[in-house]
Amino acid sequence: MRLTPNELPAALERGLAPLYLLSGAEPLLLDEAVDRVRAAARDGGFSERSFHLADARFNWGELYTDACSQSLFASRRLVEVRMPAGKPGAAGAKVLKELSGAVPEDTLIMVVAGALDRNARRSAWVGALEKAGTWVDAPLLSAREQRGWIRDRLAGEGFQPDEAAVTLLAERTEGNLLSARQQIDKLALAHDPGPLSVDAVMEAIADASRFDVFQLGSAALGQDLRRTARILAGLRRERAPLTLILWVLVRDITTLADLYWRTARGDSLPSAMGALRVWSSRKAEFRSALKRHGARSIRRLLVRSARADQVIKGARPGEPWTELQLLAFGLAEPHRMGADR
């Protein structure tokens, strides 16, 4: 069964599926879907959780063994696997198909991927997971859908926004739903429910950090290490949300990766940028970055992104700000990731 993120809460209330595939290019909607499944699993008695990061060196046999083994504490288990690249390879596809054919009793399997390309969406392993459980896909929202999402979130906080307020918030956050949610949370703290004017939104935006988090990706793509370090230091002093900073970097890394793979298969760069809705003001940054990065360094950036996400969420030891700096510097200069073209 395939669902949208909006349809997932009602489906979870009706009961848990034995298996979930969560994918999509919209990080906030994807993360919210993951959190909803985890919460529903906890409420359903799945008190034990194991985590696997399926990077290029991952041994898929370990996942199969873990999923099929009985818990030492005789509890129900959630087995989660993350695929940063969205492609399990032949070995992974085989394991996922085998698991979808017979999910062990008292085990819930959750496979989390990023955006799936056309071939992946039509693959046998995706078909097997969808047939055996639930596939929740969170694609990028169009500009119209983003405004609708902002309008619905404001309404959920009790606001009745005018159209100018919605439009301003959408333009300021440039399609970044995580940033839009942060601004909406600030508005909810500062204003009582009721009519919401464009002036109130402008006031909230003006109060944003002077070290604009959205400048971080531009500094890194522009290979300006000094500016990148300065912005990160300012964000750290002001205790900016780690998840927002990571979102900004991952957004630009995934866009860079998509541009690389599209042009590698023969698409023209202008066509690829148009398909990915790259802002005119940022085209030069991505064009410059594509001259520095190749397949190997891009893959390393994706793996490093997944690592930073784990560290920030406490699923892996490490210092979050160090991970963010390594990721930003690696985006600026590939050799800092220990990878060449």
N, C-alpha and C positions, 0 to 999 in steps of 0.2 A: 504494500500500500504506500502511495506517495502522498505526502502532505506538505502544505506551506507552513512556515513558522507560526502564522496566526491560527492554524487549525490544530497545532500540536497540543495546547493546553486541554482542550475539550477531549481529544483522543486519550490523553493520559488519565483524565478523570474516569474514563470508561474502563481503563485497565492498561497494564503494561504489556507491550509486545516482547517476545523473547530476544529480539535483535533490533538494533537501530543503526541506520546509516545516516549520518548528518553531514551535509556538504553545503558548499556555497561560497560565493565571493564576497558576501556582506558579513564582515567579522562580527559586528555587534549582534545581528540576528542569529548567527551561527552560535556564538557564545551563549546567548540567552537560551537557545534550544538545548545546548549541552547542559546548562545549569538546570533546566526544567526536568530533563531526563534523570539527572543525578538526584534531584530532590525527590522525584517520584519514586526512584529506586530505593532511596533511604526510607521513605514512608512505607514502601512495600516490603520492608524487611531485608533489603540487600545491604547488610551492614559492613560487608567486607568489599574492598575495592583494590584491583590491581591495574597497573598502568603500563602501557608499552608504547614506545616511540619507534615507529616504523620508518627509519631513515634508510639510506643506501646500504648500510652494513647490517641491517636488522635480520635476525634469524627467525624466519616465520615459524619454524618448528617450535620455538619457545612459546609463541602465542598459542599454538595448537595444544601443546602440553599443558600450559597453564589453564586454558579454557576447559580442558577435559579432565583435569585433576580435581579431586574432591578437597574441599576446605578442611584444614586441620581442626577447625572449630565448628564444623558441621553447620556453618551459616550460609545464607544466600549471598552470592557474590556478583559484583558488577565488574566485568572485564572490559577495560577501555583501551582502544588502540588508536593512536593518532598517526595520520599519514600526511606529513607536510607537503609532499609533492603531489599527492592525490593519485598516485599510481603504485599499486602493490607489486608490479612485476609478475612474471609467470609463477614463481613460487608462492607469492602472497595471494595471487588470484586463486590458486588451487586450494590453499588453506581456507580462504574465506568462503569458497564454494562448499568445501567439505563441512565447515562449521555451520553454514546456513542450512545444510541438509539435516542436521541433527544437533540443535543447540542443547548442551547438557542440562539436565534438570537442576533447578535452583541456581542457574547461571543466567545472567543478562549480559549480552554482548553489545557494546557501543563502538562503532567505527566512525571516527571523525576525520573528514578530509576537507581540503580547501575547495576551490572551484574545480569541478570536473569538466574536462573538455569533451568534445562531441564523441570521440572514440571511447572514452571512459564511460560516458553515460549509456552507451550502447553495448558495453562489454558484458560478458557472461557473469562476471562476479558481481557487478552492480545489479543485474537482473535477478541473480540468486538471492542477494540480500533483500531486495525489495519484495520478492515473492515470499520470503520467509518471515519478514518483519515489517518495519516501517522505515521509509526513506523520507527524510525531511530536507528539502533543498531551499537554500536561502540565496537567491541570485542578487546581483546588484539591482538597486531600485532605480527606476528612471527618475528624472527631475520631478515629474508630476507625482510619482509614487512617494518620493521623498517628502514633498510638501504634505501629502496626505498622511504620511507616517507622523510627521511633526504635529500636524493638526490633531491627530488621534491621541498622541502622547500628551499634548497640552490639555485636551479634553479630559483625559484620564486623571489629570491633576486638578480638575474642576474649573479650568479656564475656558473662556469663550473668546478665542483670539480673533482679531480682525485679519483680513487677508494680507494686509501690508505687514503685519507682525510675523505671520507665517513665512511670507516671501523673504523678509529680511533675515530671519533665522536660517532659512534654507541657504540663502546666498552666502551668509557669513561662515557657515560651517562647511560649505563646498561639498555637500554630499556625505560628510563624515557623521554618521548617525551617533557614534559614541560622543562626539563633541556636542551634537545637538541635544543628546540626553543630558549631558552635563549642564548645558545652559538652561534646559528646562528644569532640572533639579534646583539650580540657583534661583530661577524665577519662583519656584514653588516655596522656597524658603523666604524670599523677599516680599512676596505679594500674596494677598488673600485670594481665594478662588473667586471667579467672576470674569467680567470683561477684561481683556488684555490688549493693550494698545501697542502700536509700534514704538512709542516713546519708552515704554517699560522695557522692551526688548533691547533698544539702543542703549539704555542705561546699564543693563546687565552685560552687554558686550563690551562697553567702555570700561567696565570694571575688571575685564579679563587680565591675565598676567601680561606684564610688559615683555616678558620673554615668550613670545608667541610660539606655542608648540608647533604650529603649522609651518613655521619657518625652518624647523629642524630638517625635514626631508629635503627642502630646497638647498640648504647649506651642504648637506651630505652629497646629494646628487651633483651639486656644483663643485665638488672636490675642495670645499673650503673647510679644512680641518680646524683652523683656529676659531672660525665662527661656529662650527658645529660644537666644539668643546665649550665655548662661551654660552651658547644657548642651553646646553645640557646642565652646565653649572648653575645657571639662573633658574632653570626649572627645578633643579634639586633644592636650591635654597628656598624656593616658594612652595615646595612639597606638592608639585604638580602630580596628578594621578599617573602612576606607572603604566596602567593599562592604556591610557590615552596616548602616551608617548610611544609605546610599542605599536599601537594601532597605526599611528602616522608613519612610522618606519616600515611596517609590514605592508601597508597600503602601497607605498612607493616601490618596495621590493617586488611585490606581486605584479604591479603594473609593468615594471622593468622586465620581469620574467616573461610576462605575456607578450610584450613587444618583441623580445628577443626570439621567442619561439614562433611567433607569427611571421616575422621577417625571415627567419631561418627556413620556413616552409614555402617562402616565395611571395608573401604579401609585401606590398610596398609599405614603407614606414608611415607616410601620411595616411594611408588606408588603415593601418593598424592603430594609429593614434586616434583616428576618427571612430573606429569601432569600440575602443576602450574609453572614449570620451575624455581624452587628455586635454586639460585646459590649455588654451593658446599661450598663456603666460608661462607655462611649464614645459612646452615642447622642446625648447632649447636645452633645458636641464636633462631631460631623458635622452635626447639625441647625443649629448656629450657623454652621459653615463654608458650608453650602448657601445661607445668606442673603447671603453675601458673594461667592460665586463663581457665574459663569455659564458658558455654553458656550465663550466666547472665552478666558477666563482658565484654564479647565480644559485646553483644548487647548494653551495655552502652557505649562502645568505639565507636560504629557506630553512636549512637545518639549524642555523644559528638563531633564526627567528623562533623556531619551535622550542629551542633550549631556553631562550629568554622568557618565553611564555611560561614554561614550567617553573623556572626560578621565581618569577614574579608571583605565581600562584602557590608557591611553597611545595610544589611537587618534586623539586630537585634542589639540592644544596647549591648555594652560590649567592653572590651579591647582585641584586637587581640592577643597580646603577652601572656596575662594571659591565654587565651583559648588554645593557643599552648602549654604552659607549663603544664596546667592541662591534656591535651591530652597525651603529651609525658610521664608525670609522671604516668598517668593511665595505659599506655602501659607497663611501667616498673613494677609497683606494683598495682595489681587490687584493693586493699583496698583503694587506693587513689581516686578511682572512686566511692567509697561508695558502692561497690558491692563485694559479696563473690562468691565463686564458685557455 
